[in-house]
């Protein structure tokens, strides 16, 4: 099996969903064992679901935008930009 950006993205999403689902399940058990009101429990679960939905849409947007295609490019872009800035600074010191 080849490891590519799509596989890494899907595994990241799966792990995130698994962790959030686990947190919801653990909190559910804690609420039921403690005998709290169902109203507070529903508010908490709904807030988790809303937050999870937001993160999911951000992940999908980022994936469709192409942020996971080449994750190494930004560091090389920054290094190239730094070299250009240093060249301009050296040229400005010679002229000034």
C-alpha positions in Angstrom: 0.0 0.0 0.0 1.4 3.4 -1.0 1.3 6.2 1.5 0.1 9.3 -0.2 -1.4 12.6 0.9 -5.0 11.3 0.5 -4.3 8.3 2.8 -2.7 10.6 5.4 -5.6 13.0 5.2 -8.2 10.3 5.7 -6.2 8.7 8.6 -6.0 12.1 10.3 -9.7 12.7 9.9 -10.5 9.2 11.2 -8.2 9.6 14.2 -9.8 13.0 15.0 -13.3 11.6 14.7 -12.4 8.6 16.8 -11.0 10.8 19.6 -14.0 13.1 19.6 -16.4 10.1 19.6 -14.5 8.6 22.5 -14.7 11.8 24.5 -18.5 12.0 23.8 -18.9 8.3 24.9 -16.9 8.8 28.1 -18.8 12.0 29.0 -22.1 10.2 28.3 -21.2 7.4 30.7 -20.1 9.9 33.3 -23.3 11.8 33.1 -25.4 8.7 33.3 -23.5 7.3 36.3 -23.6 10.6 38.2 -27.4 10.9 37.7 -27.3 14.4 36.2 -30.2 15.8 34.3 -30.7 14.7 30.7 -31.0 18.4 29.7 -27.4 19.2 30.6 -26.2 16.1 28.8 -28.0 17.0 25.6 -26.6 20.5 25.6 -23.1 19.1 26.0 -23.6 16.5 23.2 -25.1 19.0 20.9 -22.2 21.4 21.4 -19.7 18.6 20.7 -21.5 17.7 17.5 -21.6 21.3 16.4 -17.9 21.7 17.1 -17.1 18.4 15.4 -19.1 19.5 12.3 -17.2 22.8 12.2 -13.8 21.0 12.3 -15.0 18.5 9.7 -16.0 21.2 7.3 -12.7 23.0 7.9 -10.8 19.8 7.2 -12.8 19.1 4.0 -12.3 22.7 2.8 -8.6 22.5 3.5 -8.4 19.2 1.6 -10.3 20.4 -1.4 -8.2 23.6 -1.4 -5.1 21.4 -1.8 -3.3 22.0 1.5 -2.4 18.4 1.9 -1.0 17.8 -1.6 2.5 19.2 -1.0 3.2 19.8 2.7 6.9 20.3 2.1 6.6 23.3 -0.3 6.0 26.1 2.2 9.3 25.6 4.0 11.2 25.8 0.7 9.2 28.9 -0.3 10.1 30.6 3.0 13.8 29.7 2.5 13.7 31.1 -1.1 12.0 34.3 0.2 14.6 34.7 2.9 17.4 34.4 0.3 15.7 37.1 -1.9 15.3 39.4 1.1 19.0 39.0 2.0 20.0 39.8 -1.6 17.9 42.9 -1.6 19.3 44.0 1.8 22.9 43.5 0.6 22.1 45.5 -2.6 20.5 48.3 -0.6 23.5 48.6 1.6 25.9 48.8 -1.3 23.7 51.5 -3.0 23.1 53.5 0.2 
